[in-house]
Amino acid sequence: MVSQDLRKSKTVLLKPYCPFADENSFLEACKWTNDEGYDINVCSKSKNVSIQLTHGEIEALLVAVFTKVD
């Protein structure tokens, strides 16, 4: 049996956020069909990076990046 899922994704151009990005660079976040995480793709002139993260891993990443340490 073959099934087809309509995955929910959002795309953001990187130029407004990153001074090193060119006009065609973008980030795409695609929600997993089981709703447990995301496939994240960063595509730019110099590199393409893909990472798969669960909701908990994304939360931990945000804590690591944005928590201020005295």
PDB file as gemmi writes it, atoms N, CA and C in Angstrom:
CRYST1    1.000    1.000    1.000  90.00  90.00  90.00 P 1                      
ATOM      1  N   MET A   1       0.841  -1.182   0.000  1.00  0.00           N  
ATOM      2  CA  MET A   1       0.000   0.000   0.000  1.00  0.00           C  
ATOM      3  C   MET A   1       0.887   1.246   0.000  1.00  0.00           C  
ATOM      4  N   VAL A   2       0.492   2.225  -0.759  1.00  0.00           N  
ATOM      5  CA  VAL A   2       1.216   3.488  -0.848  1.00  0.00           C  
ATOM      6  C   VAL A   2       0.319   4.593  -0.311  1.00  0.00           C  
ATOM      7  N   SER A   3       0.892   5.443   0.526  1.00  0.00           N  
ATOM      8  CA  SER A   3       0.128   6.595   1.021  1.00  0.00           C  
ATOM      9  C   SER A   3       0.919   7.866   0.762  1.00  0.00           C  
ATOM     10  N   GLN A   4       0.206   8.956   0.640  1.00  0.00           N  
ATOM     11  CA  GLN A   4       0.843  10.249   0.407  1.00  0.00           C  
ATOM     12  C   GLN A   4       0.378  11.206   1.490  1.00  0.00           C  
ATOM     13  N   ASP A   5       1.333  11.858   2.146  1.00  0.00           N  
ATOM     14  CA  ASP A   5       1.021  12.826   3.191  1.00  0.00           C  
ATOM     15  C   ASP A   5       1.280  14.235   2.677  1.00  0.00           C  
ATOM     16  N   LEU A   6       0.455  15.140   3.096  1.00  0.00           N  
ATOM     17  CA  LEU A   6       0.685  16.550   2.808  1.00  0.00           C  
ATOM     18  C   LEU A   6       1.380  17.151   4.019  1.00  0.00           C  
ATOM     19  N   ARG A   7       2.698  17.259   3.918  1.00  0.00           N  
ATOM     20  CA  ARG A   7       3.490  17.761   5.038  1.00  0.00           C  
ATOM     21  C   ARG A   7       3.388  19.276   5.105  1.00  0.00           C  
ATOM     22  N   LYS A   8       3.299  19.782   6.326  1.00  0.00           N  
ATOM     23  CA  LYS A   8       3.206  21.228   6.532  1.00  0.00           C  
ATOM     24  C   LYS A   8       4.611  21.800   6.635  1.00  0.00           C  
ATOM     25  N   SER A   9       4.912  22.794   5.797  1.00  0.00           N  
ATOM     26  CA  SER A   9       6.229  23.418   5.865  1.00  0.00           C  
ATOM     27  C   SER A   9       6.090  24.934   5.764  1.00  0.00           C  
ATOM     28  N   LYS A  10       7.097  25.597   6.291  1.00  0.00           N  
ATOM     29  CA  LYS A  10       7.193  27.057   6.207  1.00  0.00           C  
ATOM     30  C   LYS A  10       8.586  27.399   5.711  1.00  0.00           C  
ATOM     31  N   THR A  11       8.666  28.420   4.872  1.00  0.00           N  
ATOM     32  CA  THR A  11       9.935  28.854   4.288  1.00  0.00           C  
ATOM     33  C   THR A  11      10.168  30.321   4.613  1.00  0.00           C  
ATOM     34  N   VAL A  12      11.405  30.640   4.976  1.00  0.00           N  
ATOM     35  CA  VAL A  12      11.778  32.016   5.320  1.00  0.00           C  
ATOM     36  C   VAL A  12      13.039  32.377   4.539  1.00  0.00           C  
ATOM     37  N   LEU A  13      13.032  33.531   3.883  1.00  0.00           N  
ATOM     38  CA  LEU A  13      14.252  34.029   3.240  1.00  0.00           C  
ATOM     39  C   LEU A  13      15.229  34.461   4.333  1.00  0.00           C  
ATOM     40  N   LEU A  14      16.512  34.159   4.146  1.00  0.00           N  
ATOM     41  CA  LEU A  14      17.511  34.453   5.174  1.00  0.00           C  
ATOM     42  C   LEU A  14      18.068  35.871   5.115  1.00  0.00           C  
ATOM     43  N   LYS A  15      17.977  36.524   3.965  1.00  0.00           N  
ATOM     44  CA  LYS A  15      18.597  37.845   3.768  1.00  0.00           C  
ATOM     45  C   LYS A  15      18.236  38.857   4.864  1.00  0.00           C  
ATOM     46  N   PRO A  16      16.973  38.963   5.303  1.00  0.00           N  
ATOM     47  CA  PRO A  16      16.661  39.944   6.356  1.00  0.00           C  
ATOM     48  C   PRO A  16      17.282  39.619   7.713  1.00  0.00           C  
ATOM     49  N   TYR A  17      17.714  38.382   7.911  1.00  0.00           N  
ATOM     50  CA  TYR A  17      18.203  37.940   9.209  1.00  0.00           C  
ATOM     51  C   TYR A  17      19.710  37.695   9.258  1.00  0.00           C  
ATOM     52  N   CYS A  18      20.321  37.459   8.098  1.00  0.00           N  
ATOM     53  CA  CYS A  18      21.728  37.074   8.062  1.00  0.00           C  
ATOM     54  C   CYS A  18      22.498  37.945   7.066  1.00  0.00           C  
ATOM     55  N   PRO A  19      23.510  38.681   7.529  1.00  0.00           N  
ATOM     56  CA  PRO A  19      24.255  39.548   6.624  1.00  0.00           C  
ATOM     57  C   PRO A  19      25.084  38.773   5.590  1.00  0.00           C  
ATOM     58  N   PHE A  20      25.284  37.485   5.808  1.00  0.00           N  
ATOM     59  CA  PHE A  20      26.081  36.675   4.884  1.00  0.00           C  
ATOM     60  C   PHE A  20      25.235  35.977   3.829  1.00  0.00           C  
ATOM     61  N   ALA A  21      23.925  36.054   3.949  1.00  0.00           N  
ATOM     62  CA  ALA A  21      23.025  35.363   3.026  1.00  0.00           C  
ATOM     63  C   ALA A  21      22.878  36.140   1.723  1.00  0.00           C  
ATOM     64  N   ASP A  22      22.719  35.383   0.628  1.00  0.00           N  
ATOM     65  CA  ASP A  22      22.408  36.033  -0.634  1.00  0.00           C  
ATOM     66  C   ASP A  22      20.890  36.084  -0.810  1.00  0.00           C  
ATOM     67  N   GLU A  23      20.445  36.637  -1.925  1.00  0.00           N  
ATOM     68  CA  GLU A  23      19.012  36.841  -2.157  1.00  0.00           C  
ATOM     69  C   GLU A  23      18.224  35.532  -2.236  1.00  0.00           C  
ATOM     70  N   ASN A  24      18.865  34.431  -2.595  1.00  0.00           N  
ATOM     71  CA  ASN A  24      18.169  33.169  -2.784  1.00  0.00           C  
ATOM     72  C   ASN A  24      18.291  32.205  -1.605  1.00  0.00           C  
ATOM     73  N   SER A  25      18.981  32.594  -0.550  1.00  0.00           N  
ATOM     74  CA  SER A  25      19.154  31.727   0.612  1.00  0.00           C  
ATOM     75  C   SER A  25      17.852  31.647   1.408  1.00  0.00           C  
ATOM     76  N   PHE A  26      17.554  30.443   1.908  1.00  0.00           N  
ATOM     77  CA  PHE A  26      16.320  30.290   2.668  1.00  0.00           C  
ATOM     78  C   PHE A  26      16.448  29.186   3.702  1.00  0.00           C  
ATOM     79  N   LEU A  27      15.526  29.199   4.659  1.00  0.00           N  
ATOM     80  CA  LEU A  27      15.381  28.148   5.651  1.00  0.00           C  
ATOM     81  C   LEU A  27      13.972  27.585   5.493  1.00  0.00           C  
ATOM     82  N   GLU A  28      13.874  26.259   5.504  1.00  0.00           N  
ATOM     83  CA  GLU A  28      12.576  25.596   5.438  1.00  0.00           C  
ATOM     84  C   GLU A  28      12.430  24.701   6.663  1.00  0.00           C  
ATOM     85  N   ALA A  29      11.299  24.800   7.337  1.00  0.00           N  
ATOM     86  CA  ALA A  29      10.971  23.916   8.454  1.00  0.00           C  
ATOM     87  C   ALA A  29       9.743  23.109   8.050  1.00  0.00           C  
ATOM     88  N   CYS A  30       9.899  21.805   8.011  1.00  0.00           N  
ATOM     89  CA  CYS A  30       8.830  20.903   7.573  1.00  0.00           C  
ATOM     90  C   CYS A  30       8.425  20.005   8.738  1.00  0.00           C  
ATOM     91  N   LYS A  31       7.174  20.118   9.145  1.00  0.00           N  
ATOM     92  CA  LYS A  31       6.663  19.350  10.291  1.00  0.00           C  
ATOM     93  C   LYS A  31       6.529  17.874   9.916  1.00  0.00           C  
ATOM     94  N   TRP A  32       6.968  17.010  10.820  1.00  0.00           N  
ATOM     95  CA  TRP A  32       6.847  15.576  10.599  1.00  0.00           C  
ATOM     96  C   TRP A  32       5.374  15.182  10.588  1.00  0.00           C  
ATOM     97  N   THR A  33       5.041  14.184   9.805  1.00  0.00           N  
ATOM     98  CA  THR A  33       3.647  13.739   9.725  1.00  0.00           C  
ATOM     99  C   THR A  33       3.150  13.170  11.055  1.00  0.00           C  
ATOM    100  N   ASN A  34       4.055  12.664  11.903  1.00  0.00           N  
ATOM    101  CA  ASN A  34       3.644  12.156  13.215  1.00  0.00           C  
ATOM    102  C   ASN A  34       3.605  13.263  14.270  1.00  0.00           C  
ATOM    103  N   ASP A  35       3.912  14.508  13.866  1.00  0.00           N  
ATOM    104  CA  ASP A  35       3.836  15.702  14.719  1.00  0.00           C  
ATOM    105  C   ASP A  35       4.832  15.699  15.876  1.00  0.00           C  
ATOM    106  N   GLU A  36       5.917  14.921  15.766  1.00  0.00           N  
ATOM    107  CA  GLU A  36       6.890  14.834  16.856  1.00  0.00           C  
ATOM    108  C   GLU A  36       8.127  15.685  16.643  1.00  0.00           C  
ATOM    109  N   GLY A  37       8.248  16.372  15.502  1.00  0.00           N  
ATOM    110  CA  GLY A  37       9.423  17.184  15.255  1.00  0.00           C  
ATOM    111  C   GLY A  37       9.416  17.800  13.874  1.00  0.00           C  
ATOM    112  N   TYR A  38      10.608  18.249  13.434  1.00  0.00           N  
ATOM    113  CA  TYR A  38      10.744  18.971  12.163  1.00  0.00           C  
ATOM    114  C   TYR A  38      11.990  18.534  11.405  1.00  0.00           C  
ATOM    115  N   ASP A  39      11.895  18.561  10.095  1.00  0.00           N  
ATOM    116  CA  ASP A  39      13.064  18.540   9.220  1.00  0.00           C  
ATOM    117  C   ASP A  39      13.376  20.000   8.940  1.00  0.00           C  
ATOM    118  N   ILE A  40      14.605  20.408   9.181  1.00  0.00           N  
ATOM    119  CA  ILE A  40      15.000  21.800   8.975  1.00  0.00           C  
ATOM    120  C   ILE A  40      16.095  21.821   7.913  1.00  0.00           C  
ATOM    121  N   ASN A  41      15.869  22.594   6.867  1.00  0.00           N  
ATOM    122  CA  ASN A  41      16.825  22.712   5.764  1.00  0.00           C  
ATOM    123  C   ASN A  41      17.235  24.165   5.613  1.00  0.00           C  
ATOM    124  N   VAL A  42      18.543  24.395   5.567  1.00  0.00           N  
ATOM    125  CA  VAL A  42      19.088  25.722   5.309  1.00  0.00           C  
ATOM    126  C   VAL A  42      19.818  25.627   3.968  1.00  0.00           C  
ATOM    127  N   CYS A  43      19.374  26.410   3.015  1.00  0.00           N  
ATOM    128  CA  CYS A  43      19.949  26.360   1.670  1.00  0.00           C  
ATOM    129  C   CYS A  43      20.510  27.730   1.308  1.00  0.00           C  
ATOM    130  N   SER A  44      21.793  27.750   0.974  1.00  0.00           N  
ATOM    131  CA  SER A  44      22.441  28.997   0.583  1.00  0.00           C  
ATOM    132  C   SER A  44      23.444  28.727  -0.526  1.00  0.00           C  
ATOM    133  N   LYS A  45      24.053  29.784  -1.007  1.00  0.00           N  
ATOM    134  CA  LYS A  45      25.027  29.681  -2.089  1.00  0.00           C  
ATOM    135  C   LYS A  45      26.224  28.827  -1.688  1.00  0.00           C  
ATOM    136  N   SER A  46      26.643  28.918  -0.440  1.00  0.00           N  
ATOM    137  CA  SER A  46      27.859  28.234  -0.013  1.00  0.00           C  
ATOM    138  C   SER A  46      27.633  26.851   0.603  1.00  0.00           C  
ATOM    139  N   LYS A  47      26.394  26.570   1.070  1.00  0.00           N  
ATOM    140  CA  LYS A  47      26.165  25.270   1.714  1.00  0.00           C  
ATOM    141  C   LYS A  47      24.678  24.956   1.786  1.00  0.00           C  
ATOM    142  N   ASN A  48      24.406  23.671   1.915  1.00  0.00           N  
ATOM    143  CA  ASN A  48      23.058  23.182   2.211  1.00  0.00           C  
ATOM    144  C   ASN A  48      23.175  22.278   3.428  1.00  0.00           C  
ATOM    145  N   VAL A  49      22.370  22.569   4.448  1.00  0.00           N  
ATOM    146  CA  VAL A  49      22.428  21.823   5.697  1.00  0.00           C  
ATOM    147  C   VAL A  49      21.029  21.310   6.025  1.00  0.00           C  
ATOM    148  N   SER A  50      20.940  20.040   6.400  1.00  0.00           N  
ATOM    149  CA  SER A  50      19.677  19.450   6.833  1.00  0.00           C  
ATOM    150  C   SER A  50      19.849  18.867   8.216  1.00  0.00           C  
ATOM    151  N   ILE A  51      18.837  19.061   9.061  1.00  0.00           N  
ATOM    152  CA  ILE A  51      18.856  18.509  10.411  1.00  0.00           C  
ATOM    153  C   ILE A  51      17.429  18.106  10.779  1.00  0.00           C  
ATOM    154  N   GLN A  52      17.317  17.031  11.508  1.00  0.00           N  
ATOM    155  CA  GLN A  52      16.016  16.575  11.991  1.00  0.00           C  
ATOM    156  C   GLN A  52      16.020  16.697  13.514  1.00  0.00           C  
ATOM    157  N   LEU A  53      15.021  17.402  14.056  1.00  0.00           N  
ATOM    158  CA  LEU A  53      14.955  17.639  15.503  1.00  0.00           C  
ATOM    159  C   LEU A  53      13.545  17.384  16.027  1.00  0.00           C  
ATOM    160  N   THR A  54      13.470  16.761  17.212  1.00  0.00           N  
ATOM    161  CA  THR A  54      12.191  16.624  17.897  1.00  0.00           C  
ATOM    162  C   THR A  54      11.848  17.956  18.558  1.00  0.00           C  
ATOM    163  N   HIS A  55      10.614  18.075  19.042  1.00  0.00           N  
ATOM    164  CA  HIS A  55      10.215  19.305  19.737  1.00  0.00           C  
ATOM    165  C   HIS A  55      11.104  19.554  20.954  1.00  0.00           C  
ATOM    166  N   GLY A  56      11.443  18.503  21.684  1.00  0.00           N  
ATOM    167  CA  GLY A  56      12.309  18.640  22.861  1.00  0.00           C  
ATOM    168  C   GLY A  56      13.706  19.093  22.491  1.00  0.00           C  
ATOM    169  N   GLU A  57      14.243  18.582  21.397  1.00  0.00           N  
ATOM    170  CA  GLU A  57      15.572  19.003  20.945  1.00  0.00           C  
ATOM    171  C   GLU A  57      15.565  20.461  20.503  1.00  0.00           C  
ATOM    172  N   ILE A  58      14.485  20.893  19.862  1.00  0.00           N  
ATOM    173  CA  ILE A  58      14.372  22.303  19.465  1.00  0.00           C  
ATOM    174  C   ILE A  58      14.306  23.192  20.707  1.00  0.00           C  
ATOM    175  N   GLU A  59      13.529  22.772  21.690  1.00  0.00           N  
ATOM    176  CA  GLU A  59      13.439  23.537  22.936  1.00  0.00           C  
ATOM    177  C   GLU A  59      14.802  23.634  23.620  1.00  0.00           C  
ATOM    178  N   ALA A  60      15.532  22.524  23.684  1.00  0.00           N  
ATOM    179  CA  ALA A  60      16.862  22.527  24.297  1.00  0.00           C  
ATOM    180  C   ALA A  60      17.823  23.433  23.528  1.00  0.00           C  
ATOM    181  N   LEU A  61      17.746  23.427  22.203  1.00  0.00           N  
ATOM    182  CA  LEU A  61      18.590  24.303  21.384  1.00  0.00           C  
ATOM    183  C   LEU A  61      18.304  25.771  21.692  1.00  0.00           C  
ATOM    184  N   LEU A  62      17.038  26.113  21.777  1.00  0.00           N  
ATOM    185  CA  LEU A  62      16.672  27.505  22.086  1.00  0.00           C  
ATOM    186  C   LEU A  62      17.167  27.916  23.459  1.00  0.00           C  
ATOM    187  N   VAL A  63      17.084  27.024  24.440  1.00  0.00           N  
ATOM    188  CA  VAL A  63      17.598  27.315  25.782  1.00  0.00           C  
ATOM    189  C   VAL A  63      19.098  27.544  25.724  1.00  0.00           C  
ATOM    190  N   ALA A  64      19.813  26.663  25.012  1.00  0.00           N  
ATOM    191  CA  ALA A  64      21.272  26.777  24.918  1.00  0.00           C  
ATOM    192  C   ALA A  64      21.693  28.080  24.241  1.00  0.00           C  
ATOM    193  N   VAL A  65      20.948  28.505  23.246  1.00  0.00           N  
ATOM    194  CA  VAL A  65      21.324  29.696  22.478  1.00  0.00           C  
ATOM    195  C   VAL A  65      20.915  30.988  23.195  1.00  0.00           C  
ATOM    196  N   PHE A  66      19.741  31.007  23.830  1.00  0.00           N  
ATOM    197  CA  PHE A  66      19.206  32.275  24.336  1.00  0.00           C  
ATOM    198  C   PHE A  66      19.265  32.466  25.845  1.00  0.00           C  
ATOM    199  N   THR A  67      19.664  31.461  26.619  1.00  0.00           N  
ATOM    200  CA  THR A  67      19.764  31.631  28.060  1.00  0.00           C  
ATOM    201  C   THR A  67      21.028  32.417  28.409  1.00  0.00           C  
ATOM    202  N   LYS A  68      20.829  33.465  29.167  1.00  0.00           N  
ATOM    203  CA  LYS A  68      21.969  34.280  29.603  1.00  0.00           C  
ATOM    204  C   LYS A  68      22.606  33.643  30.828  1.00  0.00           C  
ATOM    205  N   VAL A  69      23.928  33.574  30.819  1.00  0.00           N  
ATOM    206  CA  VAL A  69      24.675  33.010  31.936  1.00  0.00           C  
ATOM    207  C   VAL A  69      25.496  34.131  32.556  1.00  0.00           C  
ATOM    208  N   ASP A  70      25.456  34.233  33.881  1.00  0.00           N  
ATOM    209  CA  ASP A  70      26.220  35.294  34.570  1.00  0.00           C  
ATOM    210  C   ASP A  70      27.694  35.085  34.437  1.00  0.00           C  
TER     211      ASP A  70                                                      
END                                                                             
